[in-house]
Amino acid sequence: MRKATIGDLLSDGFRYSTTPYKRAILLGILYLLSFLIIPMFLALGYIYRCIKGTIDGRDELPEYGEWGRMLIDGLKLFVAYLIVIIPVVIIAFLFAAAPIGLAILNPYAMIGAMIPFFITALIIVILAGLYLFMAIPYMIYTGRIGAVFSFSEVMERIRRIGYGRYFAICIVTIIIAWLLGLISSLIPVIGVILITPIAIILMARVEGQVFKESMS
């Protein structure tokens, strides 16, 4: 069976994110109202459904409904990200802040030390992002928040995809989503409603498709 190329995954992701487009627009409205907190968790719950629906083989955006369940799923997704991101941020901060300690002893030494420390911090953040790209769908698949820490299982699934191919898929998808987000930021309000959901759903779809492939 031919493996999907990056182009295949992105093409499918864009098609999926607008099928039907009115559901994506509603997600954009939820994100626009995220300052009210509850809509933010509902939006995360919808992304949870998109990933789960993809893993289950569905080819169009899920319907809205069972708002209580969607809220709970959003909370689960939020916590899953949080318990991984918090320690990563702390570690990255310690690496990035280390040169400040050197400045007390030798200001000139700090200048030379800053670059490798910041690069190390950046690498840690990137590795965490690459890990979450597979760990989040695995958590959704199992239904257990703690599954994000199933390091050996997640790495085994990445191995099945192929480390180089997996890295390329993640990086290209993240860059495309970031560019869409950048375009969205240039069009206040309308961009959040019409473009932001496409970027987010695209990421969710590709994550789900990559995880689904790791099951075969």
Secondary structure, 3 states (H helix, E strand, C coil): CCCCCHHHHHHHHHHHHCCCHHHHHHHHHHHHCHHHCHHHHHHHHHHHHHHHHHHCCCCCCCCCCCHHHHHHHHHHHHHHHHHHHHHHHHHHHHHHHHHHHHHHHCHHHHHHHHHHHHHHHHHHHHHHHHHHHHHHHHHHHHCCHHHHHCHHHHHHHHHHHCHHHHHHHHHHHHHHHHHHHHHHHCCCCHHHHHCHHHHHHHHHHHHHHHHHHHCC
